[in-house]
């Protein structure tokens, strides 16, 4: 899926954001429940605007958070 900057309306660039050496940021819906096998659908992915620097985060399958 392609996302567009809310400021510039140009396509955002998919990036990674390592957190202390971790390349994936897992997102949970409260109440937090640890699952033995994490699903790639629960990983937040940053998208950056190369024009203004705006950043937005998305998950692959938002329906997992309903």
N, C-alpha and C positions, 0 to 999 in steps of 0.2 A: 504494500500500500504506500502511496506517496502522500506526504504531508507538506503543507505550505506554511510559511512564516505568517504569523498574525500581524506583523508590522510591515513587511515588504511584499508579501504575497508571492514569494519565490519558493521553489522547492527546497525543503530542508535536507541536510546531509545526515545520513545515519552514521553514528559514531559509537565509540565505547568509552566508558568512564571507569577505569580501574579504581577501586577503593582499597587502599593499602594492599595492593598486589592482587586483589580480587577483580576479575574482569566482568562479573555479573552482579547486579543488585537485585536480590529477590524481594518481591512485593507480596505482602500478606493482607488479607481482609480480616479485621477483628471479628471474633476473638482469634488470636493467633494460635494456629495449630501446626505443629511441626509434622511434616510428612516425610517418611523414610526416603522416598524417591521424588526429588523435585522435578517439576515439569518445566520445560523451556517456556511454556506459556506464561509463567509467573515471573519472568525476568523483565525488568524495566529497561527500555532502550532509549538512549538520548538521541535527539535529532537537533542539529545546530543550523542556524541560518548563517551562511558564509558572508552575507552582506552586513548584517547589523549585530550578529552575535547572540540573538535570541535563542533560547534552548527550551525544548519541550520534550517530555518523557512519555513514552507509549509502551503498552504491553501488546503482545501479538494477538491474544484472545481476551478482550475485556469482559466477555460473557462469563469467564471464570470467577469474576468478582461479584456477581449478582447474589 
